[in-house]
Amino acid sequence: MTFVHLPQSLMNSSLQSHPKVLVCAPTNRVKDYCQSQWIQQVKSLDYPNYSVFLSDNSSDESFRDEIQAQGIECGYVNPIGKINMEYMAESHEQCRQKAIECNADYMLHWEVDLFSDNKYIIQDLLYHNLPVVGCTYHIENGASSHLCLIMTSKQRHEAEIGLSTFPLLNGADMMAVDGKLLRVFNCGLGCTLIHRDVFTQIKFRWDVNQTFHPDSSFAEDCFYKGIPIYADTSLLLDHQNQRWLHY
């Protein structure tokens, strides 16, 4: 399948009427150090037609209650007896189901430890008129720090290649940040805008026989459906990451 872009006339009309966007992400009590800051950030977005939904996968439901007390709708996924990739996939999927139920035109998957002072980030991503487009951010720390970008060469776009063969930019990865749009195999789900035509056909999942996290499985599914993924390298977010563990 090849993804067909929206006609420009339709896109212009859609922008004028402000497409409905669901800002969503998994969360966990281990992110309590930045959760309130994230909530304030998304509440400050200057866009007239969006809502916010979180999916908590803490060991009990008390953190979900704290989030809802801050005026944010929050679901819950019970993680007991599950490995990290399993309950994370369930939280991603709960977000996707919420986007379908609320009839969103787009879901903006925005992880709770990523920050930007750009109040117009929704408009900036919508502008590209793409099925999947994300921002850039670093993962890991110190000497291991690198952009969350997995590149494809021109020859590999049409190839049947497994995930492990795609090179991860490292060391000189900042050379990719030139303020332009970059086609990638995967830019994670850190801050990624996904069109309804995509999120209604691709579920967030994990595979017990593989070590892929849900963001890599999503990228793989897009690849085999012919859906391109892009990164806007002008949008570089601050990743205030800590390990995702239960208390």
Steps between C-alpha positions, in 0.01 A plus 500: 500500500620852421380790714342774293543855630192712557421728205645845569157662465361265764798557727464877474133473589578262786761735644255788486252297706769378742520118487418329827817382677532266797823557694571171674764276658563223751608606848606345828566617856872480426439811285362695796811720492386656170129418469364833627746691279382299199134565582566874525685484168216340306240719667695800368487394134356771276270286286120522506396137447686248712447282805737307724498137609750298702518126564650418840670164554616545860476213744174642640243759394594778743721684249219499247276665762766768560520572128124528464496740794713729281226505237646240262303194387698188583441131439666211676684185390581242766869402462508220756644179354604670175836602360579862416438470126164332557342757730654786303339367183167477683529864609592613148203303372267653759604841367429388144157372597423831667598685180261278303218540753527880511513513119834681494648595164848455645658360811808680628691244699705712741701319768472647848876561541540709182483878514481798266410864552344504152128565551436448129648152466167354380480757220866441410442127457163540325662732247687211337182316395660160565362169629766473773738780600693535823738728684861426588640428847793323659493165676754352742746714694863609488718341233211272398265791427368512144199619306205265496520458122542186294585583143431328173705538187330554164566139404349367822165676464373224274689212656369224723741555789465420869518769765844401625667590169402867508791708630443723801658840459770544761790732566444736206123476528458874560601552136148378418349791692499760225151637558356305209260211462675163505360165390586233757413143577416588860511811718339336801165603639644778714307785338342366183190610312309207346215545251170320557545299179807347667398451864168341403679223311817443706475378857769552761634159586786292629622160390602244761748354250681830439673765708340794319333769704158625381649800319720271288209266429296802388781610267531148360125481432509840326796384289327188373181694425692757297429783746796740519624645829667840520680704765491878514857578606408861579309368802753375759348418838660470843490139622494488881516124515524261791459122494142370463464282808220435746518623856 
